[in-house]
């Protein structure tokens, strides 16, 4: 372990039970925030086995190992706003609404929620180890290079001087800067650590209705905040189902955790574009 680093990183596969067990026993964590996933909807159609293996069995591995830990006090399992059975309602989903998922990714996250609940009731509540789940809306921000995501696709098109292909310009999502829910996760972990049996529930982390913006307006705002223009082409693809409307009701975290997003949509886009602009100018990203 290099002591000059601010973080120690071990790269592995959550599907590898023995390796995961060895790392957790070595580190002896008090809090685990579980975010390892196959996170892409369209890729889940192409690789459903990998998606379920990582998103469901990877979680089962972690929770089975965690219940034998002497150091552990809290686990937060981060799933997705897509874990709900999406009826494209105009109102936000609450934590008690039905789970579902049309595609393998969304469905795997619903499965992960059920796994979390089962381990809560079967093991963790008795051990007095806090176990909760967090469901966040669409997060954006610097450092995301994933395929088939709007902002990374925009940045790639900008840098390569190619056109940006948009499948559904009118799809509405609850956009928020990645720092917002991360702050919420830390608050929840603090609560879980102190009172494990009080906060061991599911929690939505989403922006207010001002963060509900369609894809086209996200692109327009990114153009305003970028030094290079991007050519946009609309290329609708209905071969793989994607929801047109999805929103969360975040009343619970506001009332019980005193959490809510601080940046509006314009600030969220501004700071996201700023990160990528500075990255390509070779600025010190840690300082930024």
Secondary structure, DSSP 8 states (H G I E B T S, - for coil): --TT-SS------TT-HHHHHHHHHHH--SEEEE------HHHHHH-HHHHHIIIIIHHHHHHHHHTT-SS--EEEEE--GGGB-----SS-B-TTS-B--SSHHHHHHHHHHHHHHHHIIIIIHHHT-EEEEEEE--EE-TT---TT-HHHHHHHHHHHT--EEES-TT-EEE-EEHHHHHHHHHHHHHHHHH-TTTS-SEEEE---GGGEEEHHHHHHHHHHT-SS---EEE----SS---SB--B--HHHHHHS-----S-HHHHHHHHHHHHHHHHTT--TTT-
